[in-house]
Every structure is written in structure tokens, then in C-alpha cells.
Amino acid sequence: MISNNLILKQDFRSFEKISKQKKICISSPAILSLPKNFNTITGKRDFMRGLSYYNVRSNPKKNDQITLPLTYLTLFTLKNAYFIVFPGLDGVIVTSEGYIVDEPSCFLIKQQLPPSENHSGFLFPDIEQKSSLDNVFVGFDAACFNYYHWLLYGISKTQLANSILPPDTILALPSEHSLFNNRQCAFSPTTYVQSLEYSGLINRATFMNYGIYPVKNLHFFWHKPLMPELYLTFDEIYTLFDTIQLPVNTSLPKRFYISREHHPNPRISFDEQRIIDKVLNEKSIEKVFLENMDFAAQVNLFRQADLIIAPHGAALANMVFAKKDTALLELNRKLDNQNHLRNCFYLLTAVKKQRYGCINLSDQPLTENDLSSAINQLIN
């Protein structure tokens, strides 16, 4: 068993030197179209600065296109490693020497790790240490309480692992108790259960309570280049989401706006919402509140959608279920003092060949004309 006095250190890509590796997927360099309204986006620099994190290249011949880098998804296997299930540390992977494997652990909350006396690293927190396991796959991360991370990383990577690893491999996921007891999870227990049922994992995964788990052979995915969102460039993950079978619900709207008005962080000001509501009314676009919908309803809603308007938020992870040519207008803005827009949903829609438009609300005030024009550019 590992000592609570072992000093943990972060070491970039240390696992590449000490792990067994197998390439699983290759995403060829892809040419993607920039947003439909790119030439009219105010604050283009914020948008392009966000894209620069993905190692994209501009097309000198076509200024409305970019090229994604060649990306490899690799299955890594670490001997005698550990993973953690605990708020802020979910999915953190540690080598036998005490090194935090940085890439799959990149969303950890460092405040959960007490510093060592000389501040040369961190001490293991006081978490129960469990019995050793033989073969385990870990695909969830420390932000798995967020719907985007739960669906697009936790569920998706575990689905993919299930399709390629031997059936005796434990597919580890946080238990319902560990996600919803004494912490604020951003999606409901019903959505948790249904996402596991419809993805085929409810009877295949093993659900872990709080603890530090020693593992003889610990498997996980990561890719190069290293930005987490580049995982969304692999076609295989969309094929697996397409296998989710649900009865069609024709009563749902095909053109809708996703409201965050009841969210603690609505990301839309009162004045902006007033303008949005007026344009929605003029164009007969319905407003929906996803917190009132279970997972099955959300999947159906996105699968039959023609036009979606929404502030940047985890609910847009459901674009994985939307069909080709579905139009998304994202009302985005710079968050958490960053100097760029977060472009994960642009990346997702571009790979799926959906139509994407963006309004940068951090650059200048929203107007009825700006919003109406952006909608018209997407649907015409």
C-alpha cells in the first residue's frame, strides 16, 4: 500500500517513458470551415487565439478555413499505479514513484492536495486506500461532475475502452454516491443513470466510491497534440454515440434557445436576455430549459434539431447527438479572466459538419440586429 507520506510531484509526460503504449485512433489533418458569420464576428482575435491552443494552421489560399493537426489517440498502460476517486481529484493517476500523470490528471484541483513540508510536491490526502485491482481502465477526470466532462470524456472514453479491451478489464467510473453525496453535481442523478443505461455501460462498468485504488495494470487514453478538446476530433467517438437507441419524440421543437436563466452562472445579462427574448419571439424560436429534461429527452431534442441558439455551456455537449447540417449559434464570451474564447463546441460541430456561428459577447453590447443577422446567416 502507498504511504500517506509519499510526496507527489507533477511530471509532464513521465508516463511515456515507463508505460506500454498502443495507438488506437488516428485523426488525419482535417480542413475545417470557420464559423458561417466569421467575417462579421467582432473580436475575431479572441476566437482565433482560442483556436491557437489546438495547433491549427490557417489556410493561406482560403481565409475561411483552418487545418487541424494530425492527432494520435494512444492507450497507455502503467504498471503498479494508482487512481483516485474524490472531489477535485477524480480520475487523477499516480505512478508507483509518486508522480502525478499530468495529462489525464490536468483538471485536478490542487487545493485538495496538502503541500509537503518543503513545498517540493504534495502529500496524498487522507483518503481510504482500497485493495489492489488487476486490470483497470480510467477515462473520467476531476471535472466529471460537469456534464460536458461526464459525457464527452467519462462516458465516451469508457465506451471506446469497452470496444477494444478484454472483457475482464474493470471499466472504472465514479459511483452515484461519490458524485452526488456532499457535492454539487451539475447534472441530475436521473441523467447519470440514463447516460449509463443508453450508452451500454450500466451493467459493464464498475462504480467506485471515494478511495485511492492501487492497480497492477492501469489503462488510460491520451493523445498528441495534448489539448483535451482534441479528443473530439476522432470519428470513433461519434460512431459510438450514434449507437444510442431511443424512440423518436416528434413533439419537441426543432428550433430552440437553451436558457441558463435559472443557472447560478447564467452567462447572459438581464439586458442581453431581454434582447434575446424579443428576437426569439419575432422568429418563433422556442425557449427550453434543459434542467427540466432527463438525458433521453435531451438526446431526442438535439437529434431532431434544425437550429440551436445557446450561451456557452456544458449542455452543448449534446451536439454529439445532432445531425449533420444542424445549425448552432453560440453566444460566447471570455471566461475566468482568459484572453480567448473557449472553442470546444466550434471544434465539435466542425468535425460533425454542422453549421456553426458565434457572437462574441465580451467584445461589444449585443443588439437585436446582430442577433437576428447571425441567425439569418446560419439558416439561409
N, C-alpha and C positions, 0 to 999 in steps of 0.2 A: 504493500500500500504506500501511497505517496505521503510524504511528511508535510504537515501544515507549515513547516518552517522552510520548505523549499522556495527559493527565490525564483519568481517568474520573470522572464525577460521577453521583450518583443524582438524578433529577429526576422527581417524581411527575407522571404523565400528560403528560409533554412530547410524547409521540408523537401525542397527539390534535390538536396544533396543526400538525404537519408531515407527517401521513400521509393517505393516501387511505383512506376508510372505507366499508364496506358492511355493513349489518345482515343477518345470516344467519338467526338464530332469535330468537323472542320467547317467553319463558316467562310466561304470564299469571299474575296473582296467584292463588296456589293455596291452598286451605284444607286444612291437614294435621291429622290426628288426632295428639294427643300419645301417648306410649307407653301400651300397654294397662294397665300397672301403675303409671301415673303417680301416682295418689293414694297409693300405698304406697311410692314411691321415697323413700328417705332422702336428704337432701342435694339436694332439688329445686332449690335455689338454684344449685348448681353446674351442673345441667342447663340451666336457663333462662339462666344467664349465658353459657353456650356458645352457645345459640341467638341471643342478642342480637347476636352478630357477623354474623349473616345478615340483619339488618334486619327480623326478623319482627315481626308485631303480634299481640298477644293478642286473642282474640275475647271481648268483654265479655259476650256472651249465652251462650257455651258455653265453660266453662273447660277443656274437654278438647280445644280446637282452637287452632291458630295460623294466621296468614296469611302466606305468603311474598310478597316484593315482586315487582313487575313487573321482569323481568330481560331484558336485551338481549345477545345474542351478536353481536359485530361482527368482521368480517375487516378487519384493518389492513394497509396496505402502506406500508413505509418505503423511500425511495429511498437507494441507496448506504449501506446499513447493514452490520452485521457480526453474526455469531453465533459462539458458542464451543462447542467440544466438549472438555471437560477436567474431571477430577474436581472437584466443588464448583462448577463454572462451566458445566456442561452446559446448553445452551439459552439462556444469557444473550445478550440482544440489545443492541447498542450502536449509537447513531446516528452519522452521519458527523461530528458535532461532538464525539463522545466522551461522550455521555450514556447511561448505562445505562437502558434502558426498564424501569421499576421493576416493573410488574405481572407480565409474563411471566417476569421475572428474580427474582421475590420469594423464591425458595428458594436463591439463591446463598449460598455460604459465603464471607463477606468475608475470612476469613483467607487465602484463596487469592489475594487481590489486594494487592500491596505498596502501602503508602501513599506518596503523593507527599511531597516534602521538607517542605512547609509544612502537610501534612495537610489540604489543601483538597480532596482526592479520592484516587483510586487510579491506579497505573500498570498498564498492560497487563502481565500476567505473561509470562514468557519462553516463549511457545508459538509453534510454527511457523505462519507466515502462508501461507495457501493461495492458489491462483489464484482470480480473480474468477468468480462464477457469475451467471447472468442472473435467473432466477426461482426462488425457493426458499420453501417453507413450512416453518416450525419450530413444532412442537407439544409437544416434550419439555421438561423443566425440570431444574434442578440436583439434584433428588431422584429422578431417573429410575431410580436403582439400587434404589429401593424399589418393590415390586410394585404397591402402590396407585397410585403416580405413573406407573409404566410403563403399566399397563393403562388406568386411568381418564383420564389426561391424554395421555401419549405415543401409545399405540395409538389411543385414541378420537378425539383431535383430528386425527390423521393420517388415520384412516378418513373423518372428516367432510370434511376438506380434499380427499381423493381424490374425494368425491362431487360437489364443486362447482367445483374448479379445473381449468383446461385440462390435458390430458394431458402437455404438455411442461413442466409445473411440477415441479421437483425436490421430492420429499417427503423431507425430511432426518430421519434417525434415527441415534442412536449405533450404531456398528458393534459386533459381538460382541466384538472385540478391545478396543475402548475401554471397554466396560462390565465386562469380566471379567479384564482383564490388570492386575495390580498394584493391585487394589482389591477390597473385599469387597462383592459384589453380593448382595442379599437374596433373589434367586431364581436358578434354575439356568440354564445355557446351553440345556438342552433346553426349558425353559419359554419362554425368549427366542425360540427358533426356532419353536416350535409356535404361540406367540401371533401371530407374524408370518404364519405359514402360514394359520392358520384365520381370521385377520382379512382375508386377501386382500392383505397388504402385502409379502409376501416377494419378489415379483417386480415390485413397483411402487415401493417406497421406495428411496432411495439411502442407503447406510450410510457414515457419516462417522467417520474416525479423528480422533485429537486434532488440534486446529488452530483457528486464527482464520480464519473464512471471510468474505471480502467478497462482498456480494450487491448487484446493481443494483436488484432489486425483491424485498424480503424481506416475506413474508406471515406473519401470526400471528393467532390468535383471542384476544380478551379480552371481558369482559362488565362490565356495570354492573347492580347494585352489584358491588363489586370482589372480595369474598372468593372465593378459588379454588374452594371447595366448591360455590358456587352454579352452577358449570358443570354439576353433576349434576342440575339442575332442568330441563334441556332434553330433551324426549321423543326427539329425533332420535338422541341417543347410544345410547339403549336399543334403538331400532329397528335400528341397525347391529350391535349385539352380538347381537341375535336372529337375524341372518343367518348366524351361525356354525353350520355343519352338522357334526354328529358322530353316529356310531352310538350308540344308547341302550345303557347298561350297567345292566342290572337287578340286578346282584349288589351294587351299592353300597347302603349304609344310607340310609334316609330320615330317621332321627332320629339326630343325632350331635353330639358335642362336639369342637371343634377344640382340640387341646392345643398349648401352647407350651413344654412341659416340656423339650424339647431345645434351645430357643432361648436365646441368651446373655442375653436380657432376657425372662423368661417372663411377667412382669406378674401372676403368681399366686404367692402364698407357699406354702410347704410345708403349713401348716395349712389354708389355703384349698383347696389341691388335694386334701387328704385328705377334706374335706367334700364337694367336688365329686364325687370318685370314688365316695363312698358313695351319693350321690343318683343318680348315673348308673346304678350297679348296681341300685338299687331300682326305677328306672324303665325298665330295659333300654335305655338310650341308649348307643350305641357311641361309643368314643373314636377319633378319626382324627388322623393326623399328616400334614399337607399337604406337608411337606418330602420325604415319600416318594412323592408323586404328581406326575406331569407335568401340563402345562397341560390336556390333553384330559381326563384323569381328574378334575381339579378342576372343569372346566366341567360334566361329567356329574354329578358329586357334587352340585353346587349346583342343577342343573336339576331333579333329581328329589326334592329335599329337602322334607320337611314341617316339620321342626323343627331349628334350628341353635342351639347354645349355644357361645359363644366369648368369650375375653378380647378387648378392643380390640386390633386389629392389622390389618396390610395384607391378610391373607388374606381379610378380609371384603369386599374389593373384588369378590370373586366373587359377591356378592349381585346384581350386574347380570345374572347368568345365572339366578337363582332365579325361580320363577313367582310370580304373584300369590297372596297369602294364605300364602306360606311364612312361618313364624314364626322370628324371630331374638331370642334373649335375649343381650344384650351385657353382659359383665362389665367395666364401665368403671371408670376411676379417673383422678384428675387426674395429669397427666404433666408432666415438665420444669418443675416449680415454677409451673405455671399455676394460676390460681384458678377454672378452669372445666373441664367435661368437653368432650372433642372429640366433636362430634355428627355427623360426616360420614356415619356409617352409619345413623343415625336418618334423616337427610335423604334418603339414597338409598332406604331401604326405604319411607319415607312417600310419595315420589314414585311408586314402583312399586306402591303399595297392598299392601305386605306387612305382616305383623303384627310389631310391634316392642315389646320390653320391655327394661328396663335395671335393673341393680343397680349402685349407686354404691359401689364397694369402698373408696373413700377416706374415706367418712363414718363407717362403723362396721364391726365384725367381721362376716364372713359366717357365717350359721348355716344348718343343714340346712333349717329351716323356711322361712327367707327364700327360699332357692333353690328348694325344692320348690313353694312357693306361687307364685313368679314363673313357673315352668314351667306350673303348672296354669292360671294366668290366661291364658296365651298359647294353650294348646291346647284349652281348654274353651269 
